[in-house]
Amino acid sequence: MPDGLNASSRERTRQALAGLAFLFYLLLLAEGPLRKWIVPGASNLLVFLRDPLMVVMLLVYIRLGPSRSMRRALALFGFVLLLFLACITCQLATSAVPALAVLAGARNYFLFVPLCCILRDVFTPRDYARWIRLNLLLALPIGILVLVQYRSGPAAWINAAPGGSNDGVFLLVEDVVRPYGVFSFTLGHSAFAAWMAGVLLAAVSARRALSISPVLLLWGACGVVLMGAFSGSRTYLLLAGAVVLTFVAATLGFGTPRAKKVACALVASLAVVSAGVAVADPALVGALNERQSAAVASEGSTGERVGRLLTEFAGEMTEVPLFGYGLGAGTNVANFLSNGRTDHVLAEYELTRIVQELGPFFGLLAILLRWGLAAWLMAAALAALRRGNLQPVSFLGFVAPVFLVHDVTLQNSMIGIAWFSAGIFLSSLRVGPRLEPMAERWEATLGSLPAGGLACG
């Protein structure tokens, strides 16, 4: 338990921790530019850019003291961590996976999980509003970058991959790149662009309370449209579609009359924007159709692929050793130590690889824990929606699919995006729809908290 911090010390510590959270987020966005353009020679080292900061944040958070509800969540996380440490011990005794690969795997699985608890506890309504406004401000420059990448050739400097090389840059169709945006790989940008669709929904549904001017909202909306429309990614289309459909279905089914009006306005706006993009750039639509046709020919329909994402792991349950091939056996680190390459060594799909790394029992446990988290997020968002809080349901269509099937334990950008987005979701549950009045109440409450932590439940 933390020792006695007085109210002013706790508030200074909380502000410092919130500032570190913003720094973490900015480093998440800066990793790609650093690895691709600014210091490509340090690309491999920069993968761990946020790790020291995460450790510092966790130590400060422990000093500040988690809230009651987050103490329960962290206690559960600690129990789960002990279970998986037992699994790792058995793996080191029974498999040939290098210890360095196990360390990389443990980092990917566990290091950033507390991030969501930190954001939930330390973000005030004012911090949450600042984060929304920051993303709207950054959206248009990122959207323009994505447009330029899409229009530039695969060998262009702006389309470099980490390390400064253009070798192996992903293509949508021949001579048309699948933009990486500010990230080190297309997967990060696809997820980020869909996440920003949720940010735009949150901004629209509480514009005045978030102190967002119409100019900033329009600026951000243009950026969100650009970064998504020119992502060249079916993953983006699926995730962004889930964001919009979840918001509309939830608000029409469970929302207040005001929420239903927002949902109807969203559908109308989306129809206009989609038609505008198709008319403005028919070649883009043609390229996406060509990519979809090629993907269906080689992988089956989109529905079949989603089904494999969700169920393929079951076929591995009887094929892998009891404790799997080793935590981290599917990481780039393990592959590099084995053969000097950094491509996939285990399954491409997240859930399947988890079972391969952890074995049937611990792999299934990890999957069920993630699915349980996704189910809790859904229930919490709907409960908030019934109370008139549209903020959580704005993000639900992104965070729920991410924890159901997406890459949360392998790709570096996705690890940060997943746990930070979960933290923003938890924060949105707290701050509610009445952000400005809550900011005043928050400041009044801080002064009355007992020395021992953020005692809000």
N, C-alpha and C positions, 0 to 999 in steps of 0.2 A: 504493500500500500504506500502511496506517496506520503511524505511528511507534510506538515502543515504549511501550505501556501496560502497567503492571505488573498483576498478577492482581487486586489490590483495585480498581484504577482501572477495569479491564475489567468487573468485576462491578458497580461503581456505574453505569457507563455502560449496561450491559445492563439493570439494574433501571430506570434512567431511560427507556430505550427501550421496555421492556415497559409502563411506566406511560403513555408516550405512546400506545402501541397501545390500551390500555384507554380512554384519553381519546378516541382516534379512534372507537372503537366507541360510546362514550356520545354523541358528537356525531352519529354516524350515526342513533342513536335520537332525538336531540334536534332534529334538523333540522326534522322535520314539525311538532312542537308550536311551535317558534319561528316557522315560516312561517305556520302556521294560526291560532294563538291568542295568542302572546305579543308578537311584533313583526311582524305581517302586512305592515306598510308596507315592511319590508326584505326581503320574500320573495325577490325576484330576486337580491339580493346574497347571501343566505344559501345559495343553491345552491352557492357556493364556500366554504362554511364550513370544510370539512376540507382544502382545498387547501394553505394555508400549513403546516398541521400535517404533511401528507404530505411536503412539501419538507424540513421540519426532521427528520422521522423518517429520511428517506433520507440526509441529511447525517450524522446521528449514526450510522447503520448503516454508512456508508462509513468513518467514523472508527473504529468498533468493529472492522470487518472481517468480511465474510461468511465462512461456512464453505466448505470446498473444493467441496462439491456445489452450493452456492448460487452460488459464483463461476462455476462452469460454466453454471448456469442464467442468471445475469445476463450472461455473455458472449454466450450465444445471444440473449438479449433485446436486447443492444446491437447485434448483427449484424442482427437483424430490424428494429430501429429505424432503422438506416442505410438499409436497403432501402426502408422506407416514407417516409423523408425524401426519398429520390430520387423516389418517386412524388409526394409533396407538391410538390416543386420543379417537376416537370412539370405538375402541376395548376395551380399558380399562373401558369405561363407559357401554358397553353392553355385555361383555363376562366375564367368570370366569378365564381366563388365568392369572397365577400369574405374578406380575410385574417383578420378576426376570427372568422368561422365556421370557417376552417381551424384556427385556434388552439384553438377550443372542441372541435373534432373530435379534434385531437391530444391534448388533455387527457383526453377521454373514453376514447380508445383506449389511451393509454400511461401516463399519470401514476401510476395506482394499481396497475399490474402488480407493482412491487417489494414491495408490501405483503405478498404471500404469502411471499416470501423472508424478509422481516423477521420475521414471526410464526414461521416455521419455525425460525429460528436463535435468537431471543431468549426464546421461551416455554419456561420450565422446566416440569417436571411440576406444580409448585406453581401457576405462573401459569395453566396449562391448567385445573387443577382450580378455581381461583378464577373463571375465565371461565365454566365450566359452572355453578358455583353462582350466579354473578351472574345468569345467564339464568333459572335456575329461580326465583330470588327475584323477578325482574321479570315473569315469565310471568303470574302471576295478576292483578296490576294491569292489565297490557296486555289480558289476556283479558276482564276486567270492562269495560274501556274499549270493547273491540270489541262486547261484548254490549249496552252502553248505546247505542253508535252504531247498531247494528242495530235496536234498539227505538225509536230516535228518528226523527223525520221528516227528510226531505231538507233542510228549511230550518232545522233545529236548529243552534245555535251549535257544538255538539260535532261536527257533520258538515261544518264549514267546510273549504274547499279552501285551498291556499296563497293568501295575499293577504287572507284573511278572508271571501271571498265564498263563497256556496253555489251559484253558477251552474255548471252543468255537472257537478255531483256525480254519480258513476256510481250507477246503480240496479240492483238485482237483478231486481225486478219493480216494478210501479207502487207508489210511496210507500214502498218498502223499499230502503234504501241498501245498497251494497256497501261495507262499512266500510274506511276507510283506516288504522285503528289509530293508531299514533304516526307514521305515514309521511305523505308529501305526496301520495300517489296509491295507488290500490288495488293496483297491481302490486307495490309494495314490501311491503305487508302480506301479500299472498298468498304471496310468496316467503319472507318472514321466518317466517310461521307454519309453513310446511313445513320450513324449516331448523330451527326449534325442535323439531319432531318428531324430527329427528336428534339434537338435544341431549338430549332425553328418553331416547332409546335409548342414547346414550353414558352417561348417568347411571345408567340401570338396569343396564347391563352391567358397570359398575365402581363401584358405589355406595360400597363400603367404602374402596377405594383413593382415591376422590375426596373422601372425608370428607363424604358427603352423608347427613344424617339422614333417617329415614323421613318425618318431618313435612315437611321441605323437599322431598323427592321427591314427596309427595302434593300439596303446595302447587303445585309446578311443573307436575305432570301435569294438575291441574285447569285451570291457566292455558293450557297448550298445547291442551287439548281445546276450551276456550272460544274461543280466538283462531282456531282452525281451523274449528270447527263453524259459527261465525257469520261467517265471512269472506265467505260468499256468492259464492265464486269457484270456477269450474271449474279455473282454473290451480292453485289450492291443492290441489284434490282430485287432480289429476294428479301434482303434485310430491310431495305427502304420500304418495299411493299408491306412487309410485316409491321413496320413502324406505323404506317398510315392506316392499314386495315385494322390493326389492333386498337388504335386511337378511335377510329370511327365506330367500330363495332362496340367497343366498351362504352363510349359516351352515349351512343344511341340506345344501348341496352340498359345502362345503369346510371347514366349521368343526370345531372340537373337539367332543367330546361335551357339554361344558358349554355351548358356543355353541348347539348344537342344542336344548338344554333351554330356553335363553333365548328362542330363536325360537318354539318351541312355546307357551311362556307368553305371548309377545307376541301370537300369533294369537288365543289364547283371550281375552286382555284386550281386544283390539281388537273382537272380536265382541260382548263384553259392553257396551263403551262405545258402539259404534255402535247397538246395540239400545236402550240407555238414552237416547241423544239422540233417536232416532226416536220413542220412546214419550213422552219429556218434551216434545217440541216438534214435533208432526206438521206444523204450519204451515210450519216451516223446510224440512222435506222436500218439502212441496208447492211452496214457492217455488223451490227448486232444480230440481225437475222441470219447473216452468213455464219457468224460464230456459233449461234444456237444450232443451226442445221448441222454444222460439223461436229459439235459436241454431242448432239443426239445420235448421230451416226456412229460415233466412237464409244460413247458412254451410256447410251440409252436416254430416255426422256428425263426432263428435269425432276419430275415426280419420282421416278425410279432412283435417281441419284440421291435425292433427299431421303428416300426410304433406306438406301444403303448406309447413308450417314448415321441414321438412327439405329439400324439393326445389324449391320455387318459384324459388329463386335461379338455377337452371339456365336458366330461360327468359329471364333478363335478360342472360345472357352475350353474346349476339349483338346486344343492343338498346342497350347503353350505350357511351359513348365509351371509347377505349382506357384512359384514365386516370380514367374515371368522371366524375361531376358535381362531385367535390371532396370531400375529407375534411371531414366536418362539414356537408355540404350538407343532411343530413336532420335536423340539430339544431334545437331551438327558436330558438337564436341566429340561424341562417341564415334561418329563416322570419320571425323578427321583423325582421331587417334588410331583408328583401325586401318584406314586405307588412304588418308590424305585428301578425301573429298568431303563435300558438304551437302550432298543431295540426300534424299530419303533412304534410310536403311531399314526402316520398318514401314508399317502401313501409312498411307497418306492421310486417311481419315482419323480424326482425333480420338473418337471413342474406341476404335479398333486398336490404335496404337497404345492407348492406356491399358487395355487388357494385355497386350503383348508385353508391355513394360512391367506390369505389376502382377500378372497372373490372374487366374479366374476369380479368386475370392477378393483380393484387394482391388483388382481392376473393377469388378462389379460394384464394390463398396464405393470407390471413387465416383463412378458414374451415377449411382443412386444418390450420393450426397449432392452432386451437381444438379440432378433432376429435382431433388427435394428443394434446393435453393431456388430453382426456377419456379417451382410451384408456389413457394412462399412469396416470391416477388409478385406473381400474378394475383394472389389473394390480397396482399397488402395494397397493391395498386387499385384494385376494385373497391376495397374498403375506403381508401382515401377518396376515390371518385364519388362515392355515395355521399361523402361529406362536402363535396364541391371542390376538391383539390384535383385539378387536372394535371399538375406537374408530373407525378409518378407515371401516369398512363401515357404521357408523352414519350417516355423512355422505355416503357415496358416492351414494345415490339422489337426493340433492339437487345436489351439485356437478357430477356428470357431465351430467345434463340441462341444467343452467344453461349449461355451456360448449358443449354440443352445439347448442342452439337458442335459448337465452333471451337477453333484452336485457342485454348486458354493455357496450355501447358507446353507449347513448343516454340511458336513464332514470337520473337521478342517484342515487337510492337503490339501484337495482339494481347500478350500477357498484361502489359500496362493499360491498354485500352479497356480490357475486360474488367479488371479490378477497380480502375478509376471510375468507369461508368457505373459499376455497382455502388460505389461510394456516392456518386452524384444522385443515383436513384434513392438511396437511403436518406441522403440529405433532403431530397425533394419531399419525402414523406414527412419530414419534420417541419420544414419551413412553411408548407401549406400555401394556400392561395392568397393569404392576406399578409404579404411580405413586409410591407412598411410598418403596420402596427406591431407585427411580431418582432421586428428589429428593436423597437422600443422596449417591448416586454422582455426580450432576451437580455438587453443591457441591464434592466432592472433586476432580472433573476440572477445574473452573474454575481451581483453584489451580495446576494443572500445565500449563496451556495455554501455548504459546510466544507471545511478544509478536508479533502479526501477524494476529490474528483468531481467530474461533471455529473452531477447527481440527477440529471433529467433522465427519465426512464425511456 
